[in-house]
């Protein structure tokens, strides 16, 4: 009967079940998207490793009919990575990377759809200068980790003549390399658990609120059923049937919304993360759990709500003075959450993993505690509010009569904001553990370019020095030095450059062309004092079996060798070994050295880094420009933080949509009341303000409670990671501000339907 009432109750019934279905559907869609995130990340990782062009666990294969030479010619453009590879097949059976059907010829390239779009746009003009001219095709989905990835394959030529180590590799397959499994840091695991709980809790709260849409009218219908002979248990079963119908419809809507969202996900990039729709497959077990849990929760919430309502044949006993809400049991929930988290305080990441069940249970109980405490807080505060303008009094009286409904609307916002504050505190507190200073001196150098051995370092230095926006260029080259030509037991480093360049890496007493220096006093370098004896015979670039074939150039330590004190170079490296001016290096050893050019830039020149990359690409596609930064952060930490931002954006969208549906349902319930007030002469401005106050008061109380619980949870989580508790008040204000902004936006969107409802003809009935 309940299911039949839901679908055959006329226009009123259809609107009610539709609102419930949409509210539940939005929550289900987000739950399905969330359960699909792990599989999406795994799919991205699998694609990345399927096209891997590195030799893993062994030596390079010998040249044959089924090998291909791959050169890493990737670049960066306005902070975005552009994955680039030059391919030179060495036989008819050379393997193709995933996503392309044939090898590009020299001067041609096959690009990803996103890169093609960028190159065809005005913004991509600078990038176009450093890539091959002819685009002959696009990379298929199987060769990309996401639709927004910037990638290309170009044709290579005579790559075998270059001796560039890891920049050029010979491989016989692009497949079969599996992503390595790594132990996750306990603190990172805590972050992942907390992120998932914090993102999913508001969804659960919204689903619970959605199944109670139209509750007052439903209770009046149940009273009519009592009048024709139904008993109390029967009415509860009928109410459960109605809720079940709305929840099942919500599941169907949710699947539809999920499929729409899945397609939209393919055209959206959030925080440099994009996914193909095919990646977003929910885990079957979790999908079944959602399908069972949502209808069960709908029935449970409905039966729980009916416990406080007496449905009699002559009406619903709800208008009598309700019993005051009790505080003691509401405090048990957050206290229980703190009790579960307390044993792990001070554990840090040195004492094994955090107990996953205790962490999840503790965070859930603390956040659920908000939903239990908020109705009591709202009731206690609005009971003491009285005098004020007409709009204020209308709003306060309405809140005094139905504070529970107002609190239910705000619960989701409060839970989301509390979780966001706690996570912000946790991320801010532990980010120093995952952020390391690079030691690079940005006041001396802003970029450096690694130059391949096949390119003249002097020529490359001149071209880069003449580039617009470059204020200074320092060229240095390095090689190893040993006592034996093959497999020396110990080795030292030689650094080659002119006097100005050598002064950047050591403190020199005096310098002129032809000088040689031994740097002494570097902590990790114990060999240089032993090697730096006049007349000692050494070998530049010795060979190592199965690793490298060196030039093996003999060199004798000169009689007039000078001593130099160490100095950190701009990259933060304190070099040891020998410093040799350019003319003092044997000519035969020049090809054995690896060159780098450090650049001082005029940062006022627009796109100066891109201009430098273009010059470097003209010198050789195998150059490797590197931008200096003050610090670098763990990739895993960054990926978890990115996941939080993506999830938070989705949850905020759900909060806004669900609040709007809830607000419209509330206005629909009060249609006749609003019409009556207008008929009696109440100004529309007064009614509009009263609706704003009705939203603002619970929201203000909810955000205040959320801030208290969020700060408490954040402090406990920081204590668990053994980190000092600090509060970034600006972030706390930002989080509460985001919550308030969502509510204001929803209120603004609900004004047009409110104005339509405020008409006297709304009193007409048939």
C-alpha positions in Angstrom: 0.0 0.0 0.0 2.8 2.4 0.9 4.5 1.8 -2.5 1.1 2.3 -4.3 0.5 5.6 -2.4 3.9 6.8 -3.5 3.2 6.4 -7.2 -0.6 6.8 -7.4 -1.2 9.6 -4.9 -1.9 12.1 -7.7 0.3 15.2 -8.4 1.1 15.7 -4.8 2.4 12.1 -4.4 4.4 12.3 -7.6 6.1 15.5 -6.7 6.9 14.2 -3.2 8.4 10.9 -4.5 10.3 12.8 -7.3 11.9 15.1 -4.8 12.9 12.2 -2.6 14.2 10.3 -5.6 16.3 13.2 -6.8 17.7 13.9 -3.3 18.6 10.2 -2.7 19.8 9.9 -6.4 22.3 12.7 -6.0 23.8 11.0 -2.9 23.9 7.6 -4.6 25.6 9.0 -7.7 28.3 10.6 -5.5 28.7 7.3 -3.5 29.1 5.4 -6.8 31.6 7.9 -8.1 33.6 7.7 -4.9 33.7 3.9 -4.9 35.0 4.2 -8.5 37.9 6.5 -7.6 40.3 3.7 -6.5 39.7 1.7 -9.7 40.1 4.9 -11.8 43.5 5.6 -10.1 44.5 2.0 -10.6 43.5 2.2 -14.3 45.6 5.4 -14.8 48.6 3.6 -13.1 48.1 0.5 -15.3 48.0 2.6 -18.5 51.2 4.4 -17.3 53.1 1.2 -16.8 51.7 -0.4 -20.0 53.5 2.2 -22.1 56.6 2.2 -19.9 59.8 2.5 -22.0 62.4 1.7 -19.4 64.5 -1.4 -19.1 63.4 -3.0 -15.8 65.2 -5.7 -13.9 67.9 -6.5 -16.4 70.2 -5.2 -19.2 69.1 -3.7 -22.4 68.3 -6.2 -25.2 70.7 -6.4 -28.1 69.8 -4.7 -31.4 67.5 -6.9 -33.4 64.5 -7.0 -35.8 62.1 -6.5 -32.8 63.8 -3.7 -31.0 63.1 0.1 -31.0 65.1 3.0 -29.7 63.2 5.4 -27.5 64.4 8.9 -26.6 62.8 10.8 -23.8 62.1 14.3 -25.3 59.4 15.3 -22.8 59.1 19.0 -22.0 57.1 21.4 -19.8 54.8 24.2 -20.8 53.3 26.7 -18.4 53.7 24.3 -15.5 52.1 21.4 -17.4 54.1 18.2 -18.3 54.2 17.3 -21.9 55.2 13.7 -22.4 57.3 13.3 -25.5 59.1 10.3 -27.0 61.2 9.9 -30.2 60.8 6.5 -31.7 63.3 4.8 -34.1 62.4 1.2 -35.1 65.4 -1.1 -35.7 63.5 -3.8 -37.6 60.2 -4.8 -39.2 58.9 -6.3 -35.9 59.7 -3.4 -33.6 57.0 -3.0 -31.0 54.6 -0.1 -31.2 53.6 1.8 -28.0 49.9 1.6 -27.1 47.6 4.0 -28.9 49.4 4.3 -32.3 49.2 2.1 -35.4 52.5 3.1 -37.1 55.8 4.8 -36.4 56.0 8.5 -37.3 58.7 9.4 -39.7 61.5 11.9 -38.8 60.0 15.4 -38.7 56.5 14.0 -38.0 54.6 13.4 -34.8 51.5 11.7 -33.5 49.8 13.8 -30.7 47.2 13.4 -28.1 43.8 15.1 -28.8 44.5 17.6 -25.9 47.9 18.5 -27.3 46.5 18.9 -30.8 43.9 21.3 -29.4 46.6 23.3 -27.5 48.9 23.5 -30.6 46.0 24.7 -32.7 45.2 27.5 -30.2 46.8 30.9 -29.8 48.1 29.9 -26.3 50.2 27.0 -27.8 52.3 29.2 -30.2 55.4 29.1 -28.0 55.1 25.3 -27.5 54.7 24.8 -31.3 58.2 26.2 -31.9 59.9 23.4 -30.1 58.0 20.4 -31.6 58.1 18.8 -35.1 56.1 20.6 -37.7 53.9 17.9 -39.2 51.1 16.2 -37.1 50.1 13.0 -38.9 47.7 11.4 -36.4 46.4 11.2 -32.8 47.2 8.9 -30.0 44.3 6.5 -29.1 42.8 6.2 -25.6 44.8 3.0 -24.8 48.0 5.1 -25.0 46.9 7.9 -22.7 46.3 8.1 -18.9 43.6 10.7 -19.4 41.8 12.7 -22.0 43.5 15.9 -21.0 47.1 14.4 -21.1 49.6 16.3 -23.3 51.7 13.7 -25.1 53.3 13.0 -28.5 55.4 10.5 -30.3 57.9 11.9 -32.9 60.1 10.1 -35.4 63.7 9.6 -34.4 66.8 9.3 -36.5 70.3 8.0 -35.8 69.5 7.8 -32.1 72.1 4.9 -31.6 75.0 7.4 -32.1 74.0 9.3 -29.0 75.4 8.1 -25.6 72.8 9.6 -23.3 72.3 6.9 -20.7 68.7 7.0 -19.4 67.5 9.5 -22.0 67.7 6.9 -24.8 66.9 3.2 -24.3 66.6 0.2 -26.5 63.5 -2.0 -25.7 61.7 -4.9 -27.2 58.3 -4.5 -25.6 56.1 -1.7 -24.1 54.0 -4.2 -22.1 54.3 -6.5 -19.2 55.7 -4.0 -16.6 53.5 -4.0 -13.6 53.1 -1.2 -11.1 55.3 -1.8 -8.1 53.6 -2.3 -4.8 54.9 -0.1 -2.0 54.3 0.1 1.7 52.3 3.3 2.4 53.5 5.6 5.1 51.2 5.2 8.2 50.5 9.0 8.3 49.6 8.9 4.6 47.3 5.9 5.3 45.6 7.9 8.1 45.1 10.8 5.6 43.5 8.5 3.0 41.1 7.0 5.6 40.2 10.4 7.0 39.6 11.8 3.5 37.2 9.0 2.6 35.2 9.2 5.8 35.0 13.0 5.6 33.9 13.0 2.0 31.3 10.2 2.4 29.7 11.3 5.7 27.9 14.4 4.3 26.5 12.1 1.5 25.1 9.8 4.1 23.6 12.7 6.0 21.9 14.1 2.9 20.4 10.7 1.9 19.0 10.4 5.4 17.4 13.9 5.1 16.1 13.3 1.6 14.0 10.2 2.6 12.1 12.5 5.1 10.9 15.0 2.4 7.1 15.6 2.8 7.1 14.1 6.3 4.3 16.4 7.6 1.9 15.8 4.8 2.6 12.0 4.9 1.7 12.0 8.6 -1.6 13.7 7.9 -2.4 11.0 5.3 -1.6 8.3 7.7 -4.0 9.9 10.2 -6.7 9.5 7.5 -5.8 5.8 7.2 -6.2 5.4 10.9 -9.7 6.8 10.6 -10.7 4.1 8.1 -9.3 1.3 10.3 -5.5 1.0 10.1 -3.7 0.5 13.4 -0.4 2.0 14.5 1.8 -0.8 13.2 0.1 -0.8 9.9 0.6 3.0 9.4 4.3 2.5 10.2 4.6 -0.3 7.6 2.8 1.9 5.0 5.2 4.8 5.8 8.2 2.4 5.4 6.8 1.3 2.0 6.5 4.9 0.8 10.1 5.6 1.9 11.3 2.4 0.3 9.7 3.4 -3.0 11.4 6.8 -2.9 14.7 5.2 -2.1 14.5 2.6 -4.9 13.6 5.4 -7.3 16.6 7.3 -5.9 18.8 4.3 -6.7 17.6 4.4 -10.3 18.1 8.2 -10.5 21.5 7.7 -8.8 22.6 5.2 -11.5 21.4 7.6 -14.2 23.2 10.6 -12.6 26.3 8.4 -12.2 26.3 7.5 -15.9 25.8 11.1 -16.8 28.6 12.2 -14.4 30.8 9.4 -15.8 30.5 10.8 -19.3 31.0 14.4 -18.1 34.2 13.3 -16.2 35.8 12.5 -19.5 35.7 16.2 -20.5 36.6 17.7 -17.1 40.1 18.2 -15.7 40.4 18.9 -11.9 43.8 19.8 -10.4 45.6 18.4 -13.5 43.8 15.0 -13.1 41.6 13.7 -15.9 40.1 10.3 -16.4 38.4 8.4 -19.3 34.8 7.4 -18.6 35.8 3.7 -18.9 38.0 4.2 -15.8 35.1 4.9 -13.5 33.8 1.4 -12.7 32.5 1.1 -9.2 33.9 -1.8 -7.2 31.1 -4.5 -7.5 31.0 -5.3 -3.8 30.7 -1.7 -2.8 28.0 -1.1 -5.5 25.9 -4.0 -4.1 26.4 -2.6 -0.6 25.1 0.8 -1.7 22.1 -0.9 -3.4 21.2 -2.7 -0.2 22.2 -0.1 2.4 20.3 2.9 0.9 16.8 1.4 0.9 17.5 -0.2 4.3 18.6 3.2 5.7 15.5 4.9 4.2 13.2 2.5 6.1 15.2 2.8 9.3 15.2 6.6 9.2 11.5 6.7 8.5 10.6 4.4 11.4 12.9 6.3 13.7 11.3 9.6 12.8 7.8 8.2 13.5 8.7 7.3 17.0 8.3 10.9 18.1 4.9 11.3 16.3 1.5 10.1 17.6 -0.8 9.4 14.6 -4.4 9.3 15.7 -7.6 8.9 13.6 -8.5 12.5 14.2 -5.1 14.0 13.4 -1.4 14.1 14.1 -0.4 15.0 17.7 2.6 17.1 16.8 1.3 20.6 17.8 1.3 19.9 21.5 4.4 21.2 23.3 7.1 18.6 22.5 9.4 17.2 25.1 12.7 19.0 25.3 15.6 17.3 23.6 18.0 15.6 26.0 21.7 16.4 25.8 23.4 13.5 27.6 23.1 10.8 24.9 24.0 13.2 22.2 27.3 13.9 23.9 28.1 10.1 24.0 28.7 10.0 20.3 31.6 12.6 20.0 33.0 11.3 23.4 32.9 7.7 22.0 34.7 9.0 18.9 37.4 10.6 21.0 37.7 7.4 23.1 38.4 5.4 19.9 41.1 7.8 18.7 42.7 8.5 22.1 44.8 5.2 22.3 46.6 6.2 19.1 47.7 9.7 20.3 51.5 10.2 20.0 52.0 7.2 17.7 53.4 9.1 14.8 54.7 7.1 11.8 57.4 5.2 13.7 55.2 2.7 15.5 53.4 0.8 12.7 50.1 1.4 11.0 47.1 3.1 12.7 44.2 0.8 13.4 42.0 1.4 10.4 38.7 0.4 12.2 39.4 2.6 15.2 40.3 5.6 13.0 37.2 5.2 10.8 34.9 4.5 13.8 36.3 7.5 15.7 36.0 10.0 12.9 32.5 8.7 12.0 31.3 9.0 15.6 32.7 12.6 15.9 31.0 13.7 12.7 27.8 11.9 13.4 27.9 13.7 16.8 27.3 16.9 14.9 24.0 15.6 13.5 22.9 14.6 17.0 24.0 17.8 18.7 22.8 20.3 16.1 19.0 19.8 16.7 19.6 20.4 20.4 21.7 23.5 19.8 19.2 25.0 17.4 16.3 24.2 19.8 18.1 25.7 22.8 19.1 28.9 21.0 15.8 29.7 19.1 13.8 29.1 22.3 15.5 32.2 23.7 15.0 34.4 20.5 11.9 36.6 20.5 11.8 40.4 19.9 12.7 41.8 16.5 11.2 42.8 13.2 8.2 41.1 11.7 10.4 39.0 9.4 12.6 38.0 12.3 9.6 37.0 14.4 8.0 35.0 11.6 11.3 33.1 11.1 12.0 32.5 14.8 8.4 31.3 15.4 8.7 28.9 12.5 12.1 27.6 13.9 10.6 27.2 17.3 7.8 25.0 15.9 10.1 22.9 13.7 13.7 23.3 14.7 14.4 19.6 13.8 13.6 20.2 10.1 15.8 23.3 10.0 18.7 21.3 11.7 18.3 18.5 9.2 18.8 20.9 6.3 22.1 22.2 7.8 23.5 18.9 9.0 25.2 18.0 5.8 26.9 21.4 5.5 28.0 21.2 9.2 29.5 17.7 8.7 31.3 18.7 5.5 32.7 21.9 7.0 33.9 20.1 10.2 35.6 17.4 8.2 37.2 20.0 5.9 38.6 22.0 8.8 40.0 18.8 10.4 41.6 17.7 7.2 43.0 21.2 6.5 44.6 21.2 9.9 46.0 17.6 9.4 47.4 18.4 5.9 48.9 21.7 7.1 50.4 20.0 10.1 52.1 17.1 8.4 53.0 18.7 5.1 56.4 19.7 6.4 57.2 15.9 6.9 56.5 15.4 3.2 58.1 18.6 1.9 61.8 18.9 1.6 63.9 22.0 0.8 65.9 21.4 -2.4 68.7 23.6 -1.3 68.6 25.4 -4.7 69.7 29.1 -4.6 67.1 30.9 -6.7 68.9 34.2 -6.2 71.9 32.9 -8.2 70.2 30.7 -10.8 66.6 30.0 -11.9 67.1 27.3 -14.5 69.7 24.8 -15.7 69.9 22.9 -18.9 71.5 19.5 -19.2 73.3 19.2 -22.6 73.8 15.9 -24.4 77.4 14.7 -25.0 76.9 14.9 -28.7 76.4 18.7 -28.5 79.2 21.2 -28.1 78.8 22.7 -24.6 80.4 26.0 -25.7 78.0 26.4 -28.6 75.0 25.5 -26.5 76.2 28.0 -23.8 76.5 30.8 -26.4 73.0 30.2 -27.9 71.4 30.1 -24.4 73.3 33.2 -23.3 72.0 35.1 -26.4 68.4 34.1 -25.6 66.0 36.9 -24.8 65.5 37.1 -21.0 68.8 35.3 -20.1 71.1 37.6 -18.0 73.9 35.1 -17.4 75.0 31.6 -18.4 77.5 29.4 -16.6 78.7 26.2 -18.4 80.1 23.3 -16.4 80.9 19.7 -17.4 81.5 16.6 -15.3 83.2 13.2 -15.6 84.4 10.5 -13.2 88.0 9.8 -12.3 89.5 6.5 -11.1 92.8 4.7 -10.5 92.2 1.9 -13.0 90.9 1.9 -16.6 88.3 -0.8 -15.7 86.2 -1.3 -12.6 88.1 1.0 -10.2 87.3 0.3 -6.6 86.9 4.0 -5.8 86.3 7.1 -7.9 86.3 10.9 -7.7 84.7 13.7 -9.7 86.2 16.2 -12.1 84.4 19.5 -12.9 85.4 21.4 -16.1 84.7 25.1 -16.8 86.3 28.5 -17.2 87.4 30.4 -14.1 84.1 32.3 -13.7 82.2 29.0 -13.8 84.5 27.2 -11.4 84.1 30.1 -8.9 80.4 29.3 -8.7 81.2 25.8 -7.3 84.3 26.5 -5.1 86.3 29.2 -3.4 89.4 29.6 -5.5 92.6 31.4 -4.2 93.3 32.7 -7.8 92.5 31.3 -11.2 93.7 31.6 -14.8 93.2 29.3 -17.8 95.3 26.1 -17.5 94.9 25.8 -13.7 93.8 22.6 -11.9 92.4 22.6 -8.3 91.7 19.9 -5.7 88.7 20.6 -3.5 89.3 19.4 0.0 87.2 19.2 3.1 84.0 18.0 1.5 82.3 15.6 4.0 81.4 12.7 1.7 84.6 12.9 -0.5 87.4 10.8 1.1 89.2 10.0 -2.2 90.4 13.4 -3.5 93.1 13.9 -0.8 94.6 10.6 -1.8 94.3 11.2 -5.5 95.6 14.8 -5.4 99.3 14.0 -5.4 101.4 15.6 -8.1 102.5 13.1 -10.7 99.8 10.5 -9.8 98.4 8.6 -12.8 94.6 8.5 -13.0 92.0 7.5 -15.6 89.2 9.9 -16.8 85.9 8.1 -17.5 86.9 4.5 -16.6 84.8 1.5 -17.8 82.5 -0.6 -15.6 81.5 -4.2 -16.8 77.8 -4.6 -17.9 77.2 -0.9 -17.1 79.2 1.6 -19.2 82.0 1.5 -21.7 84.2 4.6 -20.8 86.7 6.6 -22.8 89.5 5.5 -20.4 91.6 8.6 -21.0 94.9 8.7 -18.9 95.6 11.8 -17.0 98.5 12.8 -14.7 97.9 15.1 -11.7 100.0 18.3 -12.5 102.8 19.4 -10.3 101.3 22.9 -9.7 97.9 21.7 -8.6 96.2 24.2 -6.3 93.9 23.7 -3.3 90.3 25.1 -3.2 87.7 25.3 -0.5 84.2 23.9 -1.1 81.3 26.1 -1.9 77.7 25.0 -2.6 76.8 25.5 -6.2 73.4 27.1 -7.1 71.7 23.7 -7.1 72.7 23.2 -3.5 75.4 20.5 -4.2 78.8 20.9 -2.5 81.2 19.4 -5.0 84.4 17.6 -4.2 87.0 16.2 -6.5 89.1 18.1 -9.1 88.3 21.4 -10.8 89.9 21.7 -14.2 90.0 24.8 -16.4 88.9 24.0 -20.0 92.4 24.1 -21.6 93.8 21.8 -18.9 91.5 18.9 -19.9 92.9 16.4 -22.4 91.1 16.7 -25.7 90.3 13.0 -25.8 88.4 13.4 -22.5 86.0 16.1 -23.8 83.4 13.7 -25.3 83.3 11.8 -22.0 82.0 14.8 -20.0 78.4 15.6 -19.3 77.5 19.3 -19.6 75.1 21.5 -17.7 74.4 25.2 -18.3 73.1 27.2 -15.3 71.0 30.3 -16.3 70.2 33.5 -14.5 67.0 34.9 -15.9 65.3 38.2 -16.1 61.9 37.2 -14.6 60.2 40.4 -15.8 60.4 39.0 -19.4 57.0 37.3 -20.1 57.3 33.5 -20.6 61.0 33.6 -20.2 61.2 30.0 -19.1 59.3 28.9 -22.3 61.7 31.0 -24.4 64.6 29.2 -22.8 63.0 25.8 -23.4 62.6 26.7 -27.1 66.2 27.6 -27.5 67.3 24.4 -25.7 65.1 22.3 -28.0 66.7 24.0 -31.0 70.2 23.1 -29.6 69.0 19.5 -29.3 65.7 17.7 -28.5 67.7 15.7 -26.0 68.5 18.7 -23.8 66.8 18.7 -20.4 65.8 22.1 -19.0 65.1 22.1 -15.3 63.4 24.8 -13.3 64.8 25.5 -9.8 62.4 25.5 -6.9 62.8 26.2 -3.2 61.2 22.9 -2.0 59.7 19.7 -3.4 56.8 17.6 -2.0 56.2 13.8 -1.9 54.2 12.7 -5.0 51.9 10.5 -2.8 51.1 13.3 -0.5 50.3 15.5 -3.4 48.1 12.9 -5.0 46.1 12.4 -1.8 45.7 16.1 -1.4 44.6 16.3 -5.1 42.1 13.5 -4.4 40.7 15.5 -1.4 40.2 18.6 -3.5 38.5 16.7 -6.3 36.2 14.9 -3.8 35.5 18.1 -1.9 34.5 19.9 -5.1 32.0 17.0 -5.9 30.7 17.0 -2.3 30.2 20.8 -2.4 28.2 20.4 -5.7 26.1 17.7 -4.0 25.5 19.9 -0.9 24.3 22.8 -3.1 22.0 20.6 -5.2 20.6 18.7 -2.2 20.0 21.9 -0.2 18.2 23.4 -3.1 15.9 20.4 -3.4 15.3 20.4 0.3 14.6 24.2 0.3 12.1 23.8 -2.5 10.4 20.9 -0.7 10.1 23.1 2.4 8.5 26.0 0.4 6.1 23.5 -1.2 5.0 22.3 2.2 4.2 25.9 3.3 2.5 27.0 0.1 -0.9 27.6 1.7 0.6 29.3 4.7 2.5 31.7 2.5 -0.6 32.4 0.4 -2.6 33.1 3.6 0.0 35.6 4.9 0.0 37.4 1.6 -3.8 37.5 1.5 -3.7 39.1 5.0 -1.5 41.9 3.7 2.1 40.7 4.6 4.7 42.3 2.4 6.6 40.0 0.0 9.9 41.6 1.2 9.0 40.6 4.8 8.3 37.0 3.8 11.5 36.8 1.7 13.5 38.1 4.6 11.9 35.6 7.0 12.9 32.7 4.7 16.5 34.1 4.7 16.5 34.3 8.5 15.1 30.8 8.7 18.1 29.6 6.7 20.7 31.9 8.2 20.1 31.1 11.9 20.5 27.3 11.7 23.4 27.7 9.3 25.3 30.1 11.6 24.7 27.7 14.5 25.7 24.7 12.4 28.9 26.4 11.2 29.8 27.4 14.7 29.4 23.8 15.9 31.2 22.5 12.9 34.2 24.8 13.7 34.3 23.5 17.3 34.1 19.8 16.3 36.5 20.3 13.3 39.1 21.9 15.4 38.8 19.2 18.0 39.1 16.4 15.4 42.0 18.2 13.7 43.9 18.6 17.0 43.4 14.8 17.9 44.5 13.7 14.4 47.6 15.9 14.7 48.4 14.5 18.2 48.0 11.0 16.6 50.7 11.9 14.0 52.9 13.2 16.8 52.8 16.7 15.3 52.5 20.0 17.2 48.9 21.4 17.1 48.7 24.6 15.2 45.5 26.2 13.8 45.5 28.1 10.5 42.6 30.4 11.3 42.6 31.8 7.8 41.8 28.2 6.5 39.2 27.7 9.2 37.5 31.0 8.1 37.8 30.0 4.5 36.1 26.6 5.1 33.2 28.1 7.0 33.0 30.8 4.4 32.6 28.2 1.6 29.8 26.5 3.6 28.1 29.9 4.1 28.5 30.8 0.4 26.8 27.5 -0.7 23.9 28.3 1.6 23.6 31.9 0.3 23.7 30.6 -3.3 20.9 28.1 -2.6 18.8 30.8 -0.8 19.2 33.1 -3.8 18.1 30.3 -6.2 15.0 29.6 -4.1 13.8 33.2 -4.2 12.1 33.0 -7.7 9.9 29.9 -6.7 9.2 31.6 -3.4 7.8 34.7 -5.2 5.6 32.5 -7.4 4.2 30.7 -4.3 3.4 34.1 -2.6 0.1 34.6 -4.4 -3.4 34.7 -2.9 -4.7 32.2 -5.5 -2.6 29.6 -3.7 -5.5 29.3 -1.2 -7.8 27.9 -3.9 -8.7 24.3 -3.4 -10.9 21.8 -5.1 
